[in-house]
Amino acid sequence: MISFIVPAHDEARLIGATLDALRAAAGGLQQPYEIIVVDDASSDGTGDIALARGAQVLTVTHRHIAATRNAGARAAQGDVLVFIDADTLVNAGVVTAALAAIRSGAGGGGAAVRLQGQVAWHVRMAMTFFIHAFRLTRIAPGCFVFCTRTAFEAVGGFDERYYAGEDVAISRALARDGRFVILREAVFTSDRKLRTFSVAEHLRLVLRVAWHGRKTLRSRDALSLWYGRRRE
């Protein structure tokens, strides 16, 4: 079985489209699958929308992305775990490629990423650069991470010391444990952080991480891009 795990906090505006795309992609696999939405302290009906779309809903109150992902993995029944952000659209091509990579011996991996919406040309160029960098360094963008359950358990899951950057930590751990691939196929994720947070706010976070290192990622305090009130 394949377990698709979708962590979500107040994602009523986007979760429906995400689940519709995921079910369409998974429907052609001709093998069992489940979709688990881990509803983390939502107050906008995210869980109700997920139930209406036929997903299993696990309710938690962590407000901690690593813990929320791990909760979904514990509830999952699958031998393959696929973690998908609630603002990310997948298609059959990327799911099929992920399963093919696992059948060929990969313990885990990620995918290329394209941004939805009207994105400036220089941002698209930057995304292309970063995907090449991710492929070279074997780091999966967090909106789509897949692995075998065996590999996930071998590395201890997502590192709950981190409130952000947990995708980097598990990518490096999986890469040390076995073969880790970044697919050529792409998923499509929301550009809302670029639209709703200023360049200055992004730069302040980068500088804080550069100055304080991983310590910054071990508290919600400086991570408003993920834990602050969402801007629409």
C-alpha positions as CSV (number, residue, x, y, z in Angstrom):
1,M,0.0,0.0,0.0
2,I,1.0,3.6,-0.6
3,S,0.2,6.1,2.1
4,F,-0.1,9.7,1.0
5,I,0.2,12.0,4.1
6,V,-0.9,15.6,3.9
7,P,-0.1,17.8,6.9
8,A,-2.5,20.8,7.1
9,H,-3.2,23.8,9.2
10,D,-6.1,26.1,8.2
11,E,-5.9,25.0,4.5
12,A,-9.6,25.3,3.7
13,R,-8.9,27.4,0.6
14,L,-6.5,24.9,-1.0
15,I,-6.9,21.4,0.5
16,G,-9.8,20.5,-1.8
17,A,-7.9,21.0,-5.0
18,T,-4.8,19.2,-3.5
19,L,-6.9,16.2,-2.6
20,D,-8.7,16.1,-5.9
21,A,-5.4,16.1,-7.8
22,L,-3.9,13.5,-5.5
23,R,-6.9,11.1,-5.9
24,A,-6.8,11.5,-9.7
25,A,-3.1,10.8,-9.7
26,A,-3.3,7.8,-7.4
27,G,-6.4,6.4,-9.1
28,G,-4.4,5.1,-12.1
29,L,-1.8,3.3,-10.0
30,Q,-3.7,0.0,-9.9
31,Q,-2.5,-0.7,-6.4
32,P,-3.9,0.1,-2.9
33,Y,-3.5,3.5,-1.5
34,E,-4.7,5.7,1.4
35,I,-4.8,9.5,1.9
36,I,-4.3,10.8,5.4
37,V,-4.8,14.4,6.2
38,V,-3.2,15.4,9.5
39,D,-5.3,18.3,10.6
40,D,-3.1,20.3,12.9
41,A,-5.2,22.7,15.1
42,S,-7.2,24.0,12.1
43,S,-10.1,26.4,12.9
44,D,-11.5,26.8,9.3
45,G,-13.0,23.5,8.5
46,T,-10.0,21.9,6.8
47,G,-10.8,18.5,8.3
48,D,-14.4,18.6,7.1
49,I,-13.3,19.4,3.6
50,A,-10.9,16.5,3.7
51,L,-13.5,14.1,5.0
52,A,-15.9,15.2,2.2
53,R,-13.1,14.4,-0.3
54,G,-12.8,10.8,1.1
55,A,-9.6,11.3,3.0
56,Q,-8.9,9.9,6.4
57,V,-8.5,12.7,8.9
58,L,-6.2,12.6,11.9
59,T,-6.6,15.5,14.3
60,V,-3.6,16.8,16.2
61,T,-2.6,20.0,18.0
62,H,1.1,20.1,17.6
63,R,1.6,23.2,15.4
64,H,4.9,21.6,14.7
65,I,5.4,20.4,11.1
66,A,7.9,17.6,11.9
67,A,5.7,16.2,14.7
68,T,2.6,16.5,12.4
69,R,4.3,14.6,9.6
70,N,5.5,11.9,12.0
71,A,1.9,11.5,13.4
72,G,0.7,10.8,9.9
73,A,3.4,8.2,9.4
74,R,2.5,6.4,12.6
75,A,-1.2,6.3,11.5
76,A,-0.3,5.1,8.0
77,Q,-0.6,1.5,6.8
78,G,1.6,1.7,3.7
79,D,5.0,0.3,2.8
80,V,5.7,3.5,0.9
81,L,5.1,7.0,2.5
82,V,4.6,10.1,0.4
83,F,4.4,13.4,2.2
84,I,2.6,16.2,0.3
85,D,2.0,19.7,1.4
86,A,-1.6,20.9,1.5
87,D,-0.9,23.6,-1.1
88,T,0.8,21.3,-3.6
89,L,-0.7,19.6,-6.7
90,V,0.7,16.3,-7.9
91,N,-0.1,14.4,-11.1
92,A,0.1,10.7,-12.2
93,G,3.6,11.2,-13.8
94,V,5.3,12.3,-10.6
95,V,3.7,9.6,-8.5
96,T,4.5,6.9,-11.0
97,A,8.1,8.1,-11.2
98,A,8.5,8.0,-7.4
99,L,7.3,4.4,-7.3
100,A,9.6,3.5,-10.1
101,A,12.5,5.0,-8.2
102,I,11.7,2.9,-5.1
103,R,11.3,-0.3,-7.2
104,S,14.7,0.4,-8.7
105,G,16.3,0.5,-5.2
106,A,15.9,4.1,-3.9
107,G,15.1,4.5,-0.3
108,G,13.6,7.9,-0.8
109,G,13.6,11.1,-2.8
110,G,11.8,14.3,-3.9
111,A,10.7,16.0,-7.1
112,A,11.3,19.2,-9.0
113,V,9.0,22.1,-8.1
114,R,7.1,24.6,-10.1
115,L,5.3,27.5,-8.7
116,Q,1.6,28.2,-9.4
117,G,0.4,31.7,-10.3
118,Q,1.9,34.6,-12.1
119,V,5.6,34.3,-11.0
120,A,8.2,36.7,-12.2
121,W,10.8,35.4,-14.7
122,H,13.7,35.9,-12.3
123,V,11.9,33.8,-9.7
124,R,11.4,31.0,-12.2
125,M,15.1,31.2,-13.0
126,A,15.9,31.0,-9.4
127,M,13.7,28.0,-8.9
128,T,15.5,26.2,-11.8
129,F,18.8,27.0,-10.1
130,F,17.6,25.7,-6.7
131,I,16.3,22.5,-8.2
132,H,19.7,21.7,-9.8
133,A,21.2,22.5,-6.4
134,F,18.8,20.2,-4.6
135,R,19.6,17.4,-7.1
136,L,23.3,17.8,-6.5
137,T,23.0,18.0,-2.7
138,R,20.3,15.3,-2.6
139,I,17.8,17.5,-0.7
140,A,14.1,17.2,-1.4
141,P,11.9,20.3,-1.3
142,G,9.5,19.7,1.6
143,C,6.3,19.9,-0.5
144,F,6.9,16.4,-1.9
145,V,9.0,13.8,0.0
146,F,8.7,10.1,-0.6
147,C,10.4,7.1,1.1
148,T,10.0,3.5,2.0
149,R,8.7,2.8,5.5
150,T,11.8,0.8,6.2
151,A,14.0,3.8,5.3
152,F,11.8,6.2,7.3
153,E,12.0,4.1,10.4
154,A,15.8,3.5,10.0
155,V,16.5,7.3,10.1
156,G,13.9,7.9,12.9
157,G,11.4,9.9,10.8
158,F,11.4,13.7,10.7
159,D,13.6,15.3,13.3
160,E,11.3,16.9,15.9
161,R,14.0,19.3,17.1
162,Y,13.2,21.4,14.1
163,Y,10.2,23.6,13.4
164,A,11.4,24.2,9.9
165,G,14.1,22.6,7.8
166,E,12.9,19.1,8.8
167,D,12.8,18.3,5.1
168,V,16.5,19.0,4.7
169,A,17.3,16.9,7.8
170,I,15.4,13.9,6.6
171,S,16.7,14.2,3.1
172,R,20.3,14.1,4.4
173,A,19.5,11.2,6.7
174,L,17.9,9.2,3.9
175,A,20.8,10.0,1.6
176,R,23.2,8.6,4.2
177,D,21.1,5.5,4.6
178,G,20.7,4.6,1.0
179,R,20.0,5.9,-2.6
180,F,18.1,9.2,-2.6
181,V,16.8,10.8,-5.9
182,I,15.3,14.0,-7.0
183,L,12.9,13.3,-9.9
184,R,12.9,15.1,-13.1
185,E,9.1,15.2,-12.9
186,A,7.6,18.2,-11.1
187,V,4.9,19.0,-8.6
188,F,3.1,22.4,-8.5
189,T,3.1,24.3,-5.3
190,S,1.6,27.6,-4.2
191,D,3.6,30.8,-4.5
192,R,1.8,32.4,-1.5
193,K,4.9,33.0,0.6
194,L,6.5,35.0,-2.2
195,R,3.2,36.9,-2.7
196,T,2.5,37.6,1.0
197,F,5.9,38.1,2.6
198,S,8.2,40.8,1.5
199,V,11.7,40.4,0.2
200,A,12.9,42.1,3.5
201,E,11.1,39.5,5.6
202,H,12.7,36.6,3.6
203,L,16.1,38.3,3.8
204,R,15.8,38.7,7.6
205,L,15.1,35.0,8.0
206,V,18.1,34.1,5.8
207,L,20.4,36.3,7.8
208,R,19.1,35.0,11.1
209,V,19.7,31.4,10.0
210,A,23.2,32.4,8.7
211,W,24.1,34.1,12.0
212,H,22.5,31.7,14.5
213,G,22.5,28.5,12.5
214,R,20.2,25.6,13.3
215,K,19.2,27.2,16.6
216,T,16.8,29.5,14.6
217,L,15.0,26.4,13.3
218,R,14.4,25.0,16.8
219,S,11.8,27.5,17.8
220,R,8.7,29.0,16.2
221,D,9.7,32.5,17.4
222,A,11.5,33.6,14.2
223,L,9.6,31.4,11.8
224,S,6.5,33.5,10.9
225,L,6.7,32.4,7.3
226,W,5.4,29.1,8.6
227,Y,3.9,29.7,11.9
228,G,2.6,33.3,11.8
229,R,-0.9,34.2,10.9
230,R,-1.3,33.3,7.2
231,R,-1.6,36.1,4.8
232,E,-3.9,35.7,1.8
